[in-house]
Amino acid sequence: MSVVKIIELVGESKESWHDAINNVIIEAKKTLRGIRRIGIEEFDVRMADDNVDVYRVRAKVSFRIER
C-alpha cells in the first residue's frame, strides 16, 4: 500500500505559461522522487506598468511517500 503526499508549487517565467509549467517540473524533479502527477490549478500574470511582467502557474504535485 502506498501513501501519496500533495504539495503546491508556483512556477514563474518572463516568457510564457508553458515555460512556467516547465520550471515547476524541473524544480520538482530536483528534490522529489516518485512524482505521480502534476496538475495545474491556476494561471495568472503579474503586471508592471500595464504590461505582463511574469507568467505564473500554481500546480499541485503528487508523489509517493517512501518508507
C-alpha positions as CSV (number, residue, x, y, z in Angstrom):
1,M,0.0,0.0,0.0
2,S,1.3,3.4,-0.8
3,V,0.7,6.9,0.6
4,V,0.7,9.9,-1.6
5,K,1.6,13.4,-0.5
6,I,0.4,16.5,-2.4
7,I,2.3,19.9,-2.3
8,E,1.6,23.1,-4.0
9,L,4.3,24.9,-6.1
10,V,4.2,28.2,-8.1
11,G,6.2,28.4,-11.3
12,E,7.1,31.7,-12.9
13,S,8.5,32.8,-16.3
14,K,9.1,36.1,-18.1
15,E,8.4,34.3,-21.4
16,S,5.2,32.2,-21.2
17,W,2.9,30.0,-19.2
18,H,4.5,26.9,-20.9
19,D,7.9,27.9,-19.6
20,A,6.4,28.5,-16.1
21,I,5.0,24.9,-16.2
22,N,8.4,23.6,-17.3
23,N,10.0,25.4,-14.4
24,V,7.7,23.7,-11.9
25,I,8.6,20.3,-13.4
26,I,12.3,20.9,-13.5
27,E,12.4,22.2,-9.9
28,A,10.1,19.4,-8.6
29,K,12.3,16.7,-10.1
30,K,15.4,18.1,-8.4
31,T,14.2,17.3,-4.9
32,L,11.2,14.9,-5.2
33,R,11.2,11.2,-6.1
34,G,8.2,9.1,-7.1
35,I,6.2,12.0,-8.7
36,R,2.9,10.6,-9.8
37,R,1.1,13.7,-11.1
38,I,1.4,17.4,-11.6
39,G,-1.9,19.2,-12.0
40,I,-2.1,22.9,-13.0
41,E,-4.6,24.6,-10.8
42,E,-4.4,28.2,-11.9
43,F,-2.8,30.5,-14.5
44,D,-2.2,34.2,-13.7
45,V,0.1,37.0,-14.6
46,R,1.9,39.7,-12.6
47,M,1.6,43.1,-14.1
48,A,4.0,46.0,-14.1
49,D,3.4,49.4,-15.8
50,D,0.3,48.0,-17.6
51,N,2.3,45.2,-19.2
52,V,2.7,41.5,-18.4
53,D,5.8,41.2,-16.1
54,V,5.7,37.5,-15.2
55,Y,3.6,34.5,-16.2
56,R,2.7,32.3,-13.2
57,V,1.1,28.8,-12.7
58,R,0.0,27.2,-9.5
59,A,0.5,23.5,-9.5
60,K,-0.3,20.5,-7.2
61,V,2.5,17.9,-7.2
62,S,1.6,14.4,-6.0
63,F,4.4,11.9,-5.1
64,R,4.7,8.7,-3.1
65,I,5.9,8.8,0.4
66,E,9.0,6.5,0.8
67,R,9.3,4.3,3.9
